[in-house]
């Protein structure tokens, strides 16, 4: 595993990291790593399509060939108008 040194951390941010590490029973380094992982996951989720994330989680094993074909066909269809509840 690699190491990284972060310089110039704002004192308020350092206090926040220290308090969060204490609350979660982690070292300061482990807490910083956990926060970096969460931030990276949020950023990655913002650029991924939900369907792609779902497929990555469950894979094709849970879909029949017909279901996969129907999903692919629906992606080529124009969006429908929202329903009117009035």
N, C-alpha and C positions, 0 to 999 in steps of 0.2 A: 504494500500500500504506500502511496505517496504522501508526502508532507507538504503543507502550504503555510506560509507565514503571511498574515494579513496585518498591514501597517495602517496607522492613521484611523483607527476605529473611534468613532464618536463616544465620549464618556457615557452618555445616556444609553447608547446601544449596548455598550459593554455591561453596564449595570443591568439592563434588561436581560441580556444573555446569561449573566451570572444568576439572576433571580429565577429565570426559567430553568436553568440547569439544576439549581437546588430543588426547585419544585418537582422536577421530573427525575431526580436522583441520578443525574448524569454529570460527567465532567464537563468543563467548559468546552473542550474540544468536541466531545460527543454531542453536546447540545448544538454547537455551531454546525456540525455535520448534519444533524437531523433537520435543522432549519433550512440549510442549503438544499437538502433532498426534497423537502416539502415545496420550497420555492421553485425548484426545477420541475417538479411534477405538475405544479399549477401552470407554469409557463408552457410546458409540453401539452397539457390537456387543452390549453386555449387554442392551439394550432391543429390539434387532431380532431377529426370528425368523430362524433359519438359512436356511429356504426363501426368505424374502424377500431375504436377502443373496445367495443363489445366483442367483435370478432377476435381480437387479440386475446381477450379473456377466455372466451369459450371455444374458439376455434370452429372448424367446420364439422367436427364430430357430432355436434348437437343439432345439425340441420340436415334434412333430407336433400337429395339432389333437386327435387321439385321445389322445395322451399328456397334453395339457393338461386335457382333459375327465376323464381318469382321475385325475389329481392332484386336481382340484376335487372329484370324487366321493369320493375317499378322505378328504378333509378333513371330510366330513360323517359319516363312519362312526365308530362308537364304537371306542375303543382296544381292541386285542386283549390277552388275557392273555399274559404272557411264557411262553416255552417252558419245559418241565420237562426238565432234563437228567439227572434222577435215576433 
